[in-house]
Amino acid sequence: MENGGLTLLHYDAAPNGLYELHVEKKYDFNFGRMRRVHPLKNKDFVGGCTDGTLFRANESGEILWSYKSKGIIRDLSVHEEYGTVFGVNEEGEAIELDLKTGQEQWKEKFEKALWACSYYNDDYILFSERSFSPLDQGKTSSGCDAFLYVYDIKNKAKVREIFFSGNIKRIQVQEDGKVLLNGNGDVNTSLIDIHSGRTLKVFEDWQLNTCEGASIIDDYLYTVTYGYQINTYKMTGEILDSQFSPENYPKAVLADVSKGGVPLAVVAGRGAFVTLYDIRNVAPTPVRTIYL
């Protein structure tokens, strides 16, 4: 949330058309605005904030540990089996912490800001830099060159770097070496092979602005862009639907199946809106919106 709090939502749908979307719990913290949150299996969660704080809290909201970095936390990833948290920030710090204690395990400073990160199974840590366009005196981050770094998870040695003409904003690990990326410039929404660095597919049709979020369910991909869009693609790359139904700039999308067995997509964004979509017919149908 913009005020530094955290809101836990409940959503569900039944086959008979009954939909649920409501606030289940709210947390207030004395950190900066919440940038990223990762829930743990035991219902604790790890968060990252604009004041540079990484923290772990339990289900009741009690802070178990906190760590102060030197820049705005842009992303974080958790490896529960390995027992670590990895975070990146606007000052170019790549930081790994002990999940249980919050103690620093490893840190490296990079020249450019770091925007996105993810663990890749037990093999790699993936993280990407943010570059600014030289054509407009560094005021925007479109039309620029940036790298996705692949580091060995154990010895933190660089395995490879993958070049993109654009900035990656999200990294999502899929199966069989595949990684889903979204961002600006030529990144659009891309599926890559992390072992070879080869781009397998770029979903760019009707991406009218920066892709802020992407989510795969079955053989379909849902994306949201700064153009107030939600797009639907086949995983072959064919676009099936493009609509301008989000209330404001959408920042994230999650495609999921409800407890009642109904495929849903949840979209949230600026203006504190959250919209629930029914995707039983593949193309999203908005069914409920709330404001936080």
Buried (B, 14 or more C-beta within 10 A) or exposed (E): BEEBBBBBBEBBBEEEEEBBBEEEEEBEBEBBBBBBBBEBEEEBBBBBBBBBBBBBBEBEBEBBBBBEBEBBBBBBBBBEEBEBBBBBBBBBBBBBBBBEEBEEBBBBEBEBBBBBBBBBEEBBBBBBBBBBBEEEEEEEBBBBBBBBBBBEBEEBEEBBEBEBBBBBBBBBBEEEBBBBBBBBBBBBBBBBBBBEBEBEBBBBEBBEBBBBBBBBBEEBBBBBBBBBBBBBBEEEBEBEBBBEBBBEBBBBBBBEEBEBEBBBBBBBBEEBBBBBBBBBEBBBEBBBBBEB
